[in-house]
């Protein structure tokens, strides 16, 4: 019985560690708006994102993305690699020296 308890504790500790590693990735999920242009970027859990613009209603663009690590994503099918950070309701995306700030849509 003692051995079972030790194994259970190890499995629980590993699960907690892995869930904390994925935390930063989960904060990206949801809709974000770039205030100046009105562009909305919605990140979904399935590795797809949808970009929509008020200038072209009804013509959303779906793009794939993948995490390279906990603060870097690659837009699939392009050379675009972005680092990101989330502080509260603010998402900052940076690529090639260009930074874009978006606000979470509630």
C-alpha positions as CSV (number, residue, x, y, z in Angstrom):
1,X,0.0,0.0,0.0
2,X,2.9,2.3,0.8
3,X,4.4,1.8,-2.7
4,X,1.0,2.7,-4.3
5,X,0.9,6.0,-2.3
6,X,4.3,6.9,-3.5
7,X,3.5,6.2,-7.1
8,X,0.3,8.1,-6.8
9,X,2.1,11.1,-5.4
10,X,4.7,11.0,-8.2
11,X,1.9,10.8,-10.9
12,X,0.1,13.7,-9.2
13,X,3.2,15.9,-9.1
14,X,4.0,15.1,-12.8
15,X,0.4,16.1,-13.7
16,X,0.6,19.4,-11.8
17,X,4.0,20.2,-13.4
18,X,2.7,19.5,-16.9
19,X,-0.5,21.5,-16.4
20,X,1.6,24.5,-15.2
21,X,3.8,24.3,-18.3
22,X,0.7,24.5,-20.5
23,X,-0.8,27.5,-18.6
24,X,0.9,30.1,-20.7
25,X,-0.4,28.5,-23.8
26,X,-4.0,28.5,-22.5
27,X,-4.0,32.3,-21.8
28,X,-3.7,32.9,-25.6
29,X,-7.0,31.1,-26.3
30,X,-9.9,33.6,-27.0
31,X,-10.6,36.7,-29.0
32,X,-8.2,39.7,-29.1
33,X,-8.8,43.1,-30.8
34,X,-6.2,45.5,-32.2
35,X,-7.8,48.8,-31.3
36,X,-6.4,51.0,-34.1
37,X,-7.5,48.8,-37.0
38,X,-10.4,47.0,-35.3
39,X,-8.9,43.6,-36.5
40,X,-10.0,40.7,-34.3
41,X,-7.8,37.6,-33.9
42,X,-9.5,34.6,-32.3
43,X,-7.2,31.8,-31.1
44,X,-8.9,28.4,-30.7
45,X,-7.7,25.4,-28.8
46,X,-7.5,23.3,-32.0
47,X,-4.5,25.1,-33.4
48,X,-6.5,27.3,-35.6
49,X,-7.0,31.1,-35.4
50,X,-9.5,33.3,-37.2
51,X,-8.7,36.8,-38.3
52,X,-11.6,39.2,-39.1
53,X,-11.6,42.9,-40.0
54,X,-14.3,45.5,-39.8
55,X,-13.3,46.6,-43.3
56,X,-14.3,43.2,-44.7
57,X,-17.3,41.9,-42.8
58,X,-18.0,38.3,-43.5
59,X,-14.6,37.5,-44.9
60,X,-12.7,36.0,-42.0
61,X,-9.4,34.3,-42.7
62,X,-8.6,31.0,-40.9
63,X,-4.9,30.4,-40.2
64,X,-3.1,27.6,-38.4
65,X,-0.7,28.1,-35.6
66,X,1.5,26.0,-33.5
67,X,3.5,26.6,-30.3
68,X,7.3,26.4,-30.6
69,X,7.5,26.9,-26.8
70,X,5.5,28.6,-24.1
71,X,5.8,32.1,-25.5
72,X,6.5,31.6,-29.2
73,X,4.1,30.6,-32.0
74,X,4.6,29.9,-35.7
75,X,1.9,30.7,-38.2
76,X,1.7,27.6,-40.3
77,X,2.4,27.9,-44.0
78,X,4.4,31.1,-43.5
79,X,7.8,32.1,-42.1
80,X,6.1,34.2,-39.4
81,X,7.2,33.4,-35.9
82,X,5.8,35.5,-33.0
83,X,6.8,35.8,-29.4
84,X,3.8,36.7,-27.2
85,X,3.1,37.8,-23.7
86,X,-0.2,38.2,-21.9
87,X,-0.6,40.6,-19.0
88,X,-4.2,40.8,-17.8
89,X,-6.3,41.6,-20.8
90,X,-3.4,42.7,-23.0
91,X,-1.7,40.5,-25.6
92,X,1.6,41.6,-27.1
93,X,2.8,39.9,-30.3
94,X,6.3,40.6,-31.6
95,X,7.9,39.5,-34.9
96,X,10.9,40.9,-36.7
97,X,11.1,44.0,-34.5
98,X,7.4,44.9,-35.0
99,X,5.1,44.8,-32.0
100,X,1.3,44.7,-32.0
101,X,-0.8,45.1,-28.9
102,X,-4.3,43.6,-28.7
103,X,-7.0,43.7,-26.0
104,X,-9.1,40.7,-24.9
105,X,-12.6,40.8,-26.2
106,X,-15.1,40.1,-23.5
